[in-house]
Amino acid sequence: MPTTQQLQDFTQQVRRDIVRMVHAVSSGHPGGSLGCAEFITCLYQEIMDYSTDFKMDGNKEDLFFLSNGHISPVYYSVLAHSGFFPVAELATFRKLNTRLQGHPTTHDHLPGIRIASGSLGQGMSVAIGAAEAKKLNGDDKIVYTLHGDGELQEGQNWEAAMYASGKKVDNLISTIDVNEKQIDGTTDQVLAMGSLKAKFEAFGWDVLEIREGNNVEAILSGMADAKSRTGKGKPVCVLLYTEMGNGIDFMMNTHAWHGKAPNDEQLAKSLAQNPETLGDY
């Protein structure tokens, strides 16, 4: 089991990878990636039971589906440092003929990627299918998903949420990244959704909140609580409150870095705030 410091060091390297990847091609989505760095790190370093001998069926393994696929930089970095593919491959992000597309794809068979998630709002539906397949196969492992709060403005999420509770898909834990920001402004400015907790509870989910979504200890405690609630007839929703751009001071408290790459000077500032821990690619 990694220590808190080891998880924080891992996360710090992931932040370095994110800004370097996006800067190198002047393209990508650093804000949400940085905000979810602690969560994805904890998933793959402690919470999930999986094998790096990647097989698409994921039999007898916990599964993860990234629904808001534009935060691929954080996903790729964590997968690489967790042993799914060489860390050096991060240098190919968004380049011609790369397996590391701007949004994850499956046709190049990148280990760790089970769905293409370029279009928002579809991840929960796919995850429900995987969760039901596990039940049919007598597989007691858990299916995890991550969604952006702005992504919930897409209608298919709510059809999936209704189905999951109606069919008692209780081996599913769906986490919502509640940073209250999206590419055009705050979520309230773009399309206010009211109380997400009340909404998911009204749809029949068991809902818990992790208020310190960029704190690894809070994440581990909250996700342990979430796991303890599975198998009891309801899907589980985790509301994870994060800061977009977390770990880089000038990217925080704004939606401006949702989909913008840092220039050379901004990259240098970002890296100065996140010294190398695991080794750069």
C-alpha positions in Angstrom: 0.0 0.0 0.0 1.6 3.3 -1.0 2.0 6.0 1.6 0.4 9.4 1.5 3.7 10.9 0.5 4.2 8.4 -2.3 0.7 9.1 -3.7 1.4 12.9 -3.5 4.8 12.4 -5.3 3.0 10.3 -8.0 0.4 13.0 -8.4 3.1 15.7 -8.7 4.8 13.8 -11.5 1.4 13.4 -13.2 1.0 17.2 -13.1 4.4 17.6 -14.8 3.4 15.2 -17.5 0.1 16.9 -18.1 1.5 20.3 -18.8 4.5 19.0 -20.7 2.3 16.9 -23.0 -0.2 19.7 -23.7 2.6 22.3 -24.2 4.5 20.2 -26.7 1.6 20.2 -29.2 0.0 23.4 -28.1 -3.3 21.5 -27.7 -5.2 19.7 -25.0 -7.1 20.1 -21.8 -4.9 20.7 -18.8 -7.5 22.2 -16.4 -9.7 19.2 -15.7 -6.7 16.9 -16.0 -4.9 18.6 -13.2 -8.1 18.7 -11.1 -8.5 14.9 -11.3 -4.8 14.0 -10.9 -5.2 12.9 -7.2 -8.3 10.9 -7.9 -7.0 9.0 -10.9 -3.7 8.4 -9.1 -5.5 6.9 -6.1 -7.7 4.8 -8.3 -4.8 3.1 -10.0 -2.3 3.1 -7.1 -4.6 1.9 -4.3 -8.3 1.6 -4.9 -8.8 -0.7 -7.9 -7.9 -4.3 -8.3 -6.5 -4.8 -11.9 -3.8 -6.4 -14.0 -1.4 -4.6 -16.3 -1.6 -7.7 -18.5 -4.4 -5.9 -20.3 -7.4 -7.8 -21.7 -10.5 -6.1 -23.0 -12.9 -8.4 -21.1 -11.5 -7.3 -17.7 -12.7 -10.6 -16.2 -12.2 -10.7 -12.4 -10.8 -7.2 -12.4 -12.2 -3.8 -11.4 -12.9 -1.7 -14.4 -12.6 2.1 -15.0 -14.3 4.1 -17.7 -13.4 7.7 -18.3 -16.5 9.4 -19.7 -15.1 12.9 -20.0 -12.4 11.8 -22.4 -10.9 15.2 -23.0 -8.9 14.9 -19.8 -6.9 12.2 -21.5 -3.5 13.7 -20.4 -4.1 12.7 -16.7 -5.4 9.3 -17.8 -2.4 8.5 -20.0 0.1 9.6 -17.5 -1.4 7.5 -14.7 -1.7 4.5 -17.0 1.9 4.8 -18.1 3.3 5.2 -14.6 1.2 2.3 -13.4 2.8 0.0 -16.0 0.3 -0.3 -18.8 2.7 1.1 -21.5 6.1 2.8 -21.5 6.3 6.2 -20.0 8.4 7.4 -22.9 5.2 7.0 -25.1 3.8 10.1 -23.4 6.0 12.1 -25.7 3.8 11.1 -28.7 0.6 12.7 -27.2 -1.6 14.1 -30.0 1.0 13.6 -32.7 0.5 11.9 -36.0 0.1 8.1 -35.8 0.1 8.1 -32.0 -1.8 5.7 -29.8 -2.3 8.7 -27.5 -5.1 10.6 -29.2 -6.5 13.8 -27.8 -9.5 11.8 -26.7 -8.9 8.1 -25.9 -9.6 5.6 -28.7 -9.6 1.8 -28.9 -8.6 1.1 -32.5 -4.9 1.4 -31.7 -5.2 -1.0 -28.8 -3.6 1.2 -26.2 -3.5 -0.9 -23.0 -5.8 0.4 -20.3 -8.3 2.0 -22.8 -11.6 0.1 -23.0 -13.8 2.7 -24.7 -13.5 5.7 -27.0 -14.7 8.7 -25.1 -14.5 11.7 -27.4 -18.3 12.3 -27.3 -19.5 13.3 -23.8 -22.3 11.7 -21.9 -21.8 8.1 -22.9 -19.5 6.6 -20.3 -22.1 5.7 -17.7 -24.1 3.7 -20.3 -21.1 1.7 -21.3 -20.2 1.1 -17.7 -23.7 -0.2 -16.8 -23.3 -2.7 -19.6 -20.0 -3.9 -18.2 -21.4 -4.0 -14.7 -24.4 -6.1 -15.8 -22.0 -8.4 -17.7 -20.1 -9.0 -14.5 -23.2 -9.9 -12.6 -24.2 -12.4 -15.4 -20.7 -13.9 -15.2 -20.6 -14.2 -11.5 -17.8 -11.6 -11.3 -17.9 -9.7 -8.0 -15.5 -6.9 -9.1 -16.6 -3.2 -9.3 -17.0 -0.9 -12.3 -15.8 2.7 -11.7 -16.6 5.7 -13.9 -15.6 9.4 -13.9 -17.7 12.2 -15.3 -17.4 16.0 -15.5 -20.2 18.0 -13.8 -20.7 20.0 -17.0 -21.0 16.7 -18.9 -24.2 16.0 -16.9 -25.9 18.6 -19.0 -25.9 15.8 -21.7 -29.2 14.0 -21.6 -28.0 10.4 -22.0 -26.5 10.5 -18.5 -29.9 10.7 -16.9 -31.4 7.9 -18.9 -28.4 5.8 -17.8 -28.8 7.0 -14.2 -32.5 6.0 -14.2 -31.7 2.6 -15.7 -28.9 1.8 -13.2 -31.2 2.3 -10.2 -34.2 0.7 -11.8 -32.2 -2.4 -12.6 -30.3 -2.4 -9.3 -26.9 -2.1 -10.8 -25.2 -2.0 -7.4 -21.6 -2.9 -8.6 -21.2 0.5 -10.1 -19.5 3.6 -8.6 -19.8 6.7 -10.7 -17.8 9.7 -9.6 -18.7 13.2 -10.7 -15.8 15.8 -10.9 -17.6 18.8 -9.3 -15.3 21.7 -10.2 -18.2 23.9 -11.3 -16.4 25.0 -14.4 -16.6 24.1 -18.1 -15.1 25.5 -21.3 -17.5 28.4 -21.6 -17.7 29.5 -18.0 -19.1 28.2 -14.7 -21.6 25.4 -14.9 -24.2 27.7 -13.4 -23.6 30.3 -16.1 -23.9 27.7 -18.9 -26.7 25.6 -17.6 -27.5 25.5 -13.9 -28.2 21.9 -12.6 -29.3 22.6 -9.1 -28.3 20.1 -6.4 -26.5 17.1 -8.0 -26.9 15.2 -4.7 -30.7 15.7 -4.7 -30.9 14.8 -8.4 -29.0 11.5 -8.0 -30.9 10.6 -4.8 -34.2 11.3 -6.7 -33.0 8.9 -9.4 -32.5 6.2 -6.7 -28.8 6.3 -6.2 -26.8 6.1 -3.0 -24.9 9.4 -2.9 -21.8 10.4 -0.9 -19.6 13.5 -1.1 -15.8 13.9 -1.0 -15.4 17.6 -0.1 -11.6 17.6 -0.4 -11.3 16.1 -3.8 -7.6 17.1 -4.2 -6.6 15.4 -0.9 -5.4 11.9 -1.3 -6.4 10.8 2.2 -9.9 12.2 1.8 -10.2 10.4 -1.6 -9.0 7.0 -0.1 -11.4 7.3 2.8 -14.3 8.4 0.7 -13.8 5.7 -1.9 -13.5 3.1 0.7 -16.9 4.3 2.0 -18.3 4.1 -1.5 -17.0 0.6 -2.0 -18.7 -0.5 1.3 -22.0 0.7 -0.1 -21.9 -1.6 -3.2 -23.9 -4.8 -3.4 -26.9 -3.3 -1.5 -29.3 -2.8 -4.4 -28.3 0.7 -5.5 -25.7 2.2 -7.7 -23.3 4.5 -5.9 -22.6 8.1 -6.8 -19.5 10.0 -5.5 -19.6 13.8 -5.7 -15.9 14.7 -5.8 -15.3 18.4 -5.3 -12.1 19.5 -7.0 -10.3 22.6 -8.2 -9.8 22.9 -12.0 -6.0 23.4 -12.6 -5.1 22.2 -9.2 -1.4 22.4 -8.3 -0.6 25.3 -10.6 -1.5 28.6 -9.1 -2.3 30.6 -12.2 -4.5 27.9 -13.6 -6.7 27.6 -10.5 -9.9 29.5 -9.7 -10.7 30.0 -13.4 -12.2 28.1 -16.3 -9.7 29.6 -18.7 -7.4 26.6 -18.7 -10.1 24.1 -19.6 -8.8 23.7 -23.1 -5.7 25.9 -23.5 -2.0 25.0 -23.7 0.6 26.9 -21.7 3.3 28.8 -23.5 7.0 28.4 -22.8 7.1 30.8 -19.9 3.9 29.4 -18.4 5.3 25.8 -18.7 8.4 26.8 -16.8 6.3 28.3 -14.0 4.2 25.2 -13.9 7.2 22.9 -13.7 8.8 25.0 -11.0 5.7 24.4 -8.8 5.9 20.7 -9.4 9.5 19.4 -9.2 10.2 16.0 -10.8 9.5 13.0 -8.6 9.3 9.8 -10.7 11.3 10.9 -13.7 10.3 12.8 -16.8 9.7 11.0 -20.1 
